[in-house]
Structure formats: C-alpha cells, structure tokens
Amino acid sequence: MRRTIVAALSAFAMVAASPAAAALPAGAAAPDFSLGGALAGKPLTFSLRQALRNGPVVLYFFPAAFTAGCTVEAHLFAEATDDFRKLGATVVGVTAGNVERVAEFSRAECRDKFAVAADPGAKVAARYQATNGNADRPLSNRTSFVIAPGGKILLSYTDPNPQQHVARTMAAVKAYKAKRTR
C-alpha cells in the first residue's frame, strides 16, 4: 500500500512538473524577486538581489512540499548545501504548491540547511518561465537555475526527475568559480 501511495505521489509530481514552455535560458537576465519563506522553520524574506551580493545563487523551483520527488530533491540539496557554501553560493528552493507548509518543509526535508520560499500563484516561477502552464492551479516545474552575482543566468535545467539537479547546479557553480580564479 505504501509503495502504491509513493508511486502515485511520484507520478503526480512528475505530471505537475511537466514543462509547458522552456524556462529562461542561460545568458538571460534573472528576474529579481523577494518572497516570504523560512529557514530552519523560522520566517524570513528571501531577496535575490541581496543574496547575489554574497555570490552566485542556486535557485530551484519545485512543485509542492512533501511530495515524493520534492522531498528527494530537498534531501539532495540539503546534503550538498555545505559544498555550495564553500564555493560561495547560496541555495534557495521556491514552490507554488502548499505554500503554507514551507516552514515545516524547511525543517523536516531541507534539514535546516537552506531557505525555502513560498510563491503563491507561481508568479515568480512564471517570470522564470518555470510553471506547469495550468491557469487554474499553477505550480512550479522542477527547474534549477544558477545565477551569477551580476544577475545573469549561468544554468537553466528542467527535469521532472530530481536526481540530476544538484550535480548540474554544482558543476555550473564550480565552472563559474574556476573562471573567476583564473
């Protein structure tokens, strides 16, 4: 029974994350935003402009907290957050799904490692062209971006499978860092 529920949730997450259109590409200017959210269960306001002052930002959109794929992705980003920090990068997850649960998700699944922001109505995700295209219930696609401090998108990666998002974003941050140290 539990396997059936997990399989159903995974299938829902993949359908919800199916891209309606291509996300903003590498080289595009990243739209600035500020969103309410949580870090370690405590409320915060995440500002892209402010975070970029500290280095690159790994911005990942996910469909809904506590779904199977989103939980896996949060665990993977939590495990990698210290490595991103060593490279000077900030990680933030953003969701339009069940936004009332981001504080709980930031503690339980993001393991107090990085901020999670709520995007009611997927307005920020739409600016990044990272939505499911459903006008009645817009959700974020599973799309990851790496944004340079100047606001340019270095990586744009959409895949409903959460497995490669950390590896792809880590590679982009390392490439950015390597260029800066030459």
Backbone as CSV, one residue per row, in Angstrom:
resi,resn,N_x,N_y,N_z,CA_x,CA_y,CA_z,C_x,C_y,C_z
1,MET,0.821,-1.194,0.000,0.000,0.000,0.000,0.867,1.262,0.000
2,ARG,1.891,1.278,0.886,2.768,2.456,0.965,3.480,2.698,-0.363
3,ARG,3.944,1.621,-0.999,4.608,1.751,-2.304,3.661,2.332,-3.333
4,THR,2.404,1.929,-3.295,1.407,2.438,-4.235,1.217,3.934,-4.032
5,ILE,1.152,4.372,-2.778,0.987,5.793,-2.486,2.212,6.573,-2.947
6,VAL,3.401,6.066,-2.653,4.632,6.738,-3.080,4.697,6.815,-4.597
7,ALA,4.345,5.733,-5.274,4.353,5.728,-6.743,3.351,6.739,-7.284
8,ALA,2.179,6.808,-6.671,1.165,7.759,-7.122,1.633,9.195,-6.904
9,LEU,2.235,9.463,-5.754,2.749,10.802,-5.485,3.868,11.167,-6.453
10,SER,4.730,10.225,-6.750,5.808,10.472,-7.714,5.242,10.791,-9.086
11,ALA,4.240,10.033,-9.489,3.614,10.270,-10.793,2.964,11.648,-10.818
12,PHE,2.272,12.032,-9.727,1.654,13.346,-9.656,2.714,14.435,-9.755
13,ALA,3.799,14.281,-9.009,4.861,15.289,-9.013,5.462,15.436,-10.402
14,MET,5.619,14.336,-11.108,6.199,14.410,-12.449,5.234,15.087,-13.408
15,VAL,3.931,14.792,-13.326,2.953,15.438,-14.181,2.872,16.921,-13.848
16,ALA,2.840,17.237,-12.537,2.761,18.624,-12.111,3.983,19.406,-12.557
17,ALA,5.099,18.726,-12.697,6.339,19.401,-13.060,6.607,19.403,-14.552
18,SER,5.718,18.836,-15.338,5.934,18.788,-16.783,6.010,20.193,-17.350
19,PRO,7.037,20.494,-18.116,7.200,21.842,-18.619,6.154,22.205,-19.657
20,ALA,5.583,23.406,-19.521,4.645,23.913,-20.502,5.410,24.677,-21.571
21,ALA,6.512,25.285,-21.185,7.349,26.039,-22.108,8.765,25.991,-21.557
22,ALA,9.701,26.318,-22.413,11.099,26.301,-21.977,11.339,27.397,-20.954
23,ALA,12.125,27.074,-19.943,12.483,28.042,-18.911,13.427,29.086,-19.496
24,LEU,13.584,30.193,-18.781,14.547,31.200,-19.217,15.892,30.520,-19.455
25,PRO,16.554,30.831,-20.546,17.801,30.139,-20.875,19.025,30.763,-20.211
26,ALA,20.108,30.012,-20.221,21.398,30.543,-19.797,21.704,31.766,-20.647
27,GLY,22.253,32.793,-20.017,22.564,34.036,-20.705,21.505,35.114,-20.499
28,ALA,20.288,34.713,-20.134,19.212,35.679,-19.888,19.428,36.366,-18.546
29,ALA,18.795,37.514,-18.397,18.821,38.224,-17.109,17.814,37.562,-16.176
30,ALA,18.239,37.280,-14.962,17.362,36.670,-13.965,16.436,37.734,-13.388
31,PRO,15.134,37.516,-13.426,14.214,38.479,-12.809,14.446,38.567,-11.302
32,ASP,14.506,39.782,-10.784,14.685,39.984,-9.356,13.375,39.671,-8.643
33,PHE,13.453,39.230,-7.398,12.257,38.949,-6.606,12.598,38.935,-5.132
34,SER,11.567,39.113,-4.333,11.618,38.914,-2.881,10.387,38.110,-2.526
35,LEU,10.573,37.061,-1.723,9.468,36.199,-1.311,9.604,35.859,0.171
36,GLY,8.483,35.679,0.815,8.478,35.185,2.176,8.740,33.696,2.176
37,GLY,9.353,33.225,3.229,9.649,31.810,3.319,10.155,31.465,4.694
38,ALA,11.016,30.457,4.756,11.543,30.013,6.045,12.918,29.385,5.872
39,LEU,13.692,29.471,6.928,14.962,28.778,7.039,14.978,28.161,8.428
40,ALA,15.160,26.855,8.490,15.142,26.135,9.765,13.836,26.383,10.521
41,GLY,12.756,26.531,9.765,11.445,26.729,10.355,11.135,28.149,10.785
42,LYS,12.106,29.048,10.661,11.913,30.436,11.083,11.599,31.310,9.868
43,PRO,10.609,32.202,9.999,10.223,33.055,8.869,11.374,33.949,8.406
44,LEU,11.407,34.189,7.109,12.368,35.113,6.529,11.808,35.660,5.236
45,THR,12.451,36.704,4.752,12.169,37.207,3.410,13.425,36.964,2.602
46,PHE,13.283,36.220,1.513,14.427,35.953,0.640,14.412,36.981,-0.476
47,SER,15.511,37.695,-0.637,15.677,38.674,-1.704,16.797,38.192,-2.623
48,LEU,16.482,37.998,-3.896,17.516,37.567,-4.848,18.620,38.608,-4.918
49,ARG,18.257,39.868,-5.038,19.262,40.930,-5.158,20.231,40.892,-3.973
50,GLN,19.698,40.743,-2.781,20.551,40.711,-1.585,21.437,39.460,-1.575
51,ALA,20.887,38.302,-1.923,21.670,37.059,-1.923,22.796,37.115,-2.948
52,LEU,22.562,37.742,-4.091,23.585,37.827,-5.132,24.792,38.664,-4.699
53,ARG,24.632,39.497,-3.696,25.763,40.279,-3.174,26.821,39.374,-2.558
54,ASN,26.404,38.174,-2.149,27.322,37.231,-1.491,27.932,36.222,-2.453
55,GLY,27.472,36.181,-3.690,27.975,35.214,-4.664,26.840,34.639,-5.488
56,PRO,27.124,33.597,-6.252,26.088,33.009,-7.096,24.945,32.416,-6.263
57,VAL,23.776,32.337,-6.890,22.605,31.767,-6.240,22.138,30.560,-7.032
58,VAL,21.917,29.471,-6.317,21.298,28.272,-6.886,19.827,28.371,-6.519
59,LEU,19.012,28.677,-7.517,17.576,28.842,-7.349,16.903,27.628,-7.959
60,TYR,16.183,26.878,-7.128,15.476,25.744,-7.706,13.994,25.811,-7.369
61,PHE,13.195,25.662,-8.417,11.744,25.629,-8.275,11.319,24.173,-8.161
62,PHE,10.341,23.915,-7.286,9.809,22.565,-7.145,8.294,22.645,-7.003
63,PRO,7.572,21.606,-7.446,6.109,21.669,-7.482,5.423,21.845,-6.124
64,ALA,5.703,20.984,-5.154,4.977,21.067,-3.879,5.736,20.351,-2.769
65,ALA,5.783,20.985,-1.621,6.443,20.406,-0.453,5.794,19.086,-0.062
66,PHE,6.620,18.183,0.398,6.209,16.880,0.928,5.667,15.916,-0.124
67,THR,5.902,16.188,-1.406,5.626,15.172,-2.414,6.914,14.369,-2.586
68,ALA,6.795,13.183,-3.131,7.936,12.258,-3.177,9.170,12.864,-3.860
69,GLY,9.018,13.352,-5.075,10.157,13.899,-5.804,10.731,15.143,-5.161
70,CYS,9.866,15.980,-4.618,10.327,17.214,-3.989,11.070,16.935,-2.687
71,THR,10.659,15.905,-1.989,11.360,15.510,-0.771,12.743,14.972,-1.111
72,VAL,12.829,14.132,-2.131,14.133,13.617,-2.573,15.040,14.777,-2.965
73,GLU,14.525,15.706,-3.749,15.333,16.840,-4.205,15.801,17.696,-3.021
74,ALA,14.926,17.939,-2.062,15.309,18.724,-0.883,16.419,18.033,-0.105
75,HIS,16.308,16.710,0.047,17.365,15.967,0.749,18.692,16.099,0.008
76,LEU,18.663,15.975,-1.313,19.890,16.068,-2.103,20.522,17.456,-1.988
77,PHE,19.694,18.503,-2.070,20.233,19.858,-1.910,20.738,20.087,-0.483
78,ALA,20.044,19.533,0.507,20.499,19.680,1.896,21.883,19.051,2.075
79,GLU,22.073,17.870,1.505,23.378,17.194,1.603,24.488,17.985,0.929
80,ALA,24.146,18.749,-0.107,25.154,19.486,-0.878,25.319,20.944,-0.450
81,THR,24.472,21.422,0.431,24.493,22.848,0.780,25.842,23.308,1.325
82,ASP,26.474,22.532,2.180,27.786,22.945,2.709,28.816,23.075,1.592
83,ASP,28.765,22.185,0.594,29.685,22.278,-0.542,29.392,23.526,-1.380
84,PHE,28.112,23.846,-1.577,27.768,25.088,-2.285,28.297,26.292,-1.515
85,ARG,28.134,26.289,-0.200,28.611,27.415,0.620,30.125,27.583,0.496
86,LYS,30.859,26.476,0.483,32.322,26.549,0.338,32.707,27.226,-0.971
87,LEU,31.838,27.129,-1.964,32.071,27.764,-3.261,31.495,29.174,-3.315
88,GLY,30.919,29.631,-2.206,30.358,30.979,-2.131,28.945,31.100,-2.651
89,ALA,28.260,29.986,-2.872,26.912,30.003,-3.440,25.843,29.841,-2.364
90,THR,24.709,30.462,-2.608,23.530,30.361,-1.754,22.500,29.495,-2.461
91,VAL,21.879,28.573,-1.723,20.815,27.723,-2.264,19.476,28.206,-1.727
92,VAL,18.483,28.271,-2.609,17.108,28.575,-2.191,16.151,27.750,-3.038
93,GLY,15.173,27.140,-2.369,14.098,26.427,-3.052,12.860,27.295,-3.050
94,VAL,12.090,27.237,-4.143,10.870,28.038,-4.264,9.746,27.138,-4.759
95,THR,8.583,27.243,-4.109,7.436,26.439,-4.515,6.153,27.260,-4.540
96,ALA,5.276,26.905,-5.467,3.941,27.488,-5.522,2.921,26.532,-4.902
97,GLY,3.339,25.301,-4.644,2.427,24.308,-4.078,2.458,24.331,-2.568
98,ASN,1.340,24.101,-1.953,1.138,24.082,-0.493,2.081,25.029,0.262
99,VAL,1.997,26.311,-0.099,2.897,27.333,0.434,2.789,27.492,1.948
100,GLU,1.677,27.069,2.520,1.508,27.172,3.972,2.404,26.194,4.722
101,ARG,3.076,25.301,4.007,3.910,24.289,4.667,5.413,24.495,4.462
102,VAL,5.829,25.666,3.933,7.266,25.849,3.666,8.104,25.854,4.943
103,ALA,7.588,26.397,6.031,8.369,26.409,7.281,8.620,24.983,7.757
104,GLU,7.583,24.182,7.741,7.713,22.775,8.145,8.659,22.025,7.203
105,PHE,8.539,22.282,5.905,9.386,21.627,4.896,10.851,22.027,5.083
106,SER,11.091,23.308,5.431,12.470,23.774,5.605,13.160,23.050,6.759
107,ARG,12.394,22.684,7.766,12.969,21.945,8.899,13.093,20.463,8.582
108,ALA,11.989,19.862,8.179,11.935,18.402,8.046,12.714,17.881,6.846
109,GLU,12.548,18.488,5.691,13.128,17.921,4.467,14.369,18.663,3.981
110,CYS,14.443,19.963,4.237,15.634,20.725,3.853,16.654,20.690,4.977
111,ARG,16.286,20.056,6.064,17.172,19.771,7.193,17.868,21.015,7.741
112,ASP,17.111,22.127,7.742,17.602,23.395,8.292,18.806,23.950,7.526
113,LYS,19.056,23.479,6.326,20.277,23.845,5.593,20.121,25.053,4.677
114,PHE,18.938,25.245,4.091,18.763,26.339,3.131,17.336,26.860,3.204
115,ALA,17.149,28.066,2.692,15.841,28.724,2.722,14.901,28.112,1.686
116,VAL,13.628,28.118,2.047,12.560,27.719,1.130,11.587,28.884,1.092
117,ALA,11.227,29.324,-0.108,10.330,30.465,-0.260,9.004,30.035,-0.877
118,ALA,7.954,30.723,-0.469,6.609,30.463,-0.972,6.312,31.409,-2.127
119,ASP,5.798,30.866,-3.206,5.475,31.626,-4.414,3.990,31.437,-4.735
120,PRO,3.094,32.046,-3.933,1.657,31.868,-4.165,1.261,32.259,-5.588
121,GLY,0.543,31.362,-6.248,0.119,31.618,-7.619,1.218,31.465,-8.654
122,ALA,2.390,31.030,-8.242,3.537,30.791,-9.141,3.914,32.035,-9.945
123,LYS,3.783,33.200,-9.332,4.086,34.449,-10.045,5.573,34.588,-10.371
124,VAL,6.439,34.257,-9.418,7.881,34.334,-9.686,8.271,33.225,-10.662
125,ALA,7.758,32.024,-10.460,8.051,30.921,-11.387,7.646,31.292,-12.812
126,ALA,6.539,31.998,-12.975,6.103,32.412,-14.312,7.102,33.381,-14.932
127,ARG,7.686,34.250,-14.127,8.687,35.193,-14.653,9.938,34.456,-15.136
128,TYR,10.191,33.287,-14.549,11.314,32.445,-14.960,10.886,31.405,-15.999
129,GLN,9.621,31.474,-16.423,9.046,30.522,-17.385,9.202,29.088,-16.884
130,ALA,8.948,28.920,-15.596,9.136,27.622,-14.951,7.840,27.170,-14.279
131,THR,6.743,27.181,-15.035,5.458,26.753,-14.488,4.876,25.623,-15.322
132,ASN,3.855,24.992,-14.762,3.194,23.893,-15.452,2.194,24.363,-16.495
133,GLY,1.930,25.653,-16.579,1.029,26.189,-17.586,-0.450,26.047,-17.242
134,ASN,-0.782,25.517,-16.068,-2.172,25.351,-15.651,-2.666,26.667,-15.058
135,ALA,-3.570,27.346,-15.755,-4.070,28.642,-15.292,-4.909,28.516,-14.026
136,ASP,-5.604,27.394,-13.854,-6.457,27.209,-12.675,-5.650,26.926,-11.413
137,ARG,-4.577,26.167,-11.543,-3.738,25.827,-10.384,-2.274,25.784,-10.819
138,PRO,-1.699,26.966,-11.017,-0.305,26.986,-11.466,0.647,26.457,-10.395
139,LEU,1.552,25.607,-10.821,2.608,25.091,-9.959,3.946,25.331,-10.641
140,SER,4.992,25.291,-9.856,6.344,25.402,-10.396,6.724,24.088,-11.056
141,ASN,7.473,24.179,-12.137,8.141,22.992,-12.685,9.317,22.683,-11.785
142,ARG,9.918,21.513,-11.978,11.167,21.188,-11.306,12.277,21.749,-12.207
143,THR,12.633,23.003,-11.944,13.619,23.712,-12.753,14.642,24.354,-11.836
144,SER,15.913,24.190,-12.181,17.006,24.766,-11.403,17.756,25.788,-12.240
145,PHE,18.167,26.845,-11.564,18.964,27.894,-12.187,20.197,28.150,-11.336
146,VAL,21.276,28.538,-11.977,22.417,29.116,-11.276,22.533,30.526,-11.825
147,ILE,22.568,31.491,-10.909,22.569,32.894,-11.280,23.855,33.539,-10.755
148,ALA,24.577,34.201,-11.654,25.823,34.889,-11.288,25.493,36.160,-10.507
149,PRO,26.447,36.649,-9.711,26.201,37.860,-8.921,25.716,39.061,-9.746
150,GLY,26.085,39.138,-11.004,25.614,40.223,-11.859,24.186,40.046,-12.348
151,GLY,23.559,38.922,-12.033,22.167,38.694,-12.419,21.968,37.887,-13.689
152,LYS,23.059,37.402,-14.276,22.947,36.605,-15.494,22.746,35.129,-15.142
153,ILE,21.837,34.479,-15.848,21.604,33.051,-15.634,22.750,32.269,-16.269
154,LEU,23.420,31.460,-15.460,24.526,30.635,-15.935,24.057,29.242,-16.341
155,LEU,22.996,28.754,-15.688,22.456,27.426,-15.967,20.952,27.480,-15.819
156,SER,20.280,26.822,-16.748,18.831,26.628,-16.700,18.598,25.158,-17.006
157,TYR,17.990,24.434,-16.062,17.841,22.988,-16.217,16.474,22.552,-15.700
158,THR,15.671,21.985,-16.596,14.351,21.479,-16.238,14.315,19.980,-16.456
159,ASP,13.901,19.267,-15.415,13.754,17.810,-15.500,12.844,17.391,-14.344
160,PRO,11.766,16.664,-14.634,10.883,16.237,-13.546,11.551,15.274,-12.572
161,ASN,12.613,14.610,-13.011,13.362,13.712,-12.140,14.328,14.556,-11.298
162,PRO,14.258,14.461,-9.973,15.094,15.318,-9.128,16.568,14.917,-9.073
163,GLN,16.932,13.786,-9.584,18.263,13.213,-9.355,19.438,14.041,-9.863
164,GLN,19.316,14.730,-10.982,20.467,15.418,-11.573,20.578,16.900,-11.250
165,HIS,19.595,17.452,-10.547,19.601,18.894,-10.302,20.814,19.355,-9.491
166,VAL,21.170,18.635,-8.453,22.316,19.037,-7.645,23.607,18.921,-8.453
167,ALA,23.785,17.824,-9.152,25.017,17.635,-9.937,25.160,18.725,-11.000
168,ARG,24.082,19.046,-11.673,24.146,20.073,-12.727,24.434,21.457,-12.149
169,THR,23.742,21.800,-11.064,23.968,23.122,-10.487,25.357,23.222,-9.864
170,MET,25.811,22.152,-9.240,27.161,22.147,-8.652,28.212,22.338,-9.743
171,ALA,28.053,21.657,-10.866,29.003,21.798,-11.975,29.022,23.235,-12.491
172,ALA,27.859,23.871,-12.574,27.794,25.257,-13.052,28.452,26.222,-12.066
173,VAL,28.250,26.001,-10.780,28.881,26.857,-9.766,30.393,26.666,-9.800
174,LYS,30.847,25.419,-9.918,32.294,25.160,-9.995,32.903,25.800,-11.231
175,ALA,32.217,25.738,-12.369,32.716,26.356,-13.605,32.802,27.874,-13.441
176,TYR,31.798,28.456,-12.830,31.807,29.892,-12.566,32.995,30.255,-11.674
177,LYS,33.167,29.504,-10.616,34.254,29.754,-9.665,35.630,29.604,-10.345
178,ALA,35.775,28.573,-11.187,37.032,28.339,-11.884,37.375,29.515,-12.817
179,LYS,36.398,30.066,-13.493,36.613,31.215,-14.370,37.068,32.431,-13.574
180,ARG,36.521,32.580,-12.388,36.824,33.739,-11.547,38.223,33.663,-10.926
181,THR,38.782,32.446,-10.810,40.085,32.305,-10.168,41.224,32.209,-11.165
182,ARG,40.934,32.301,-12.411,41.996,32.237,-13.441,42.787,33.503,-13.481
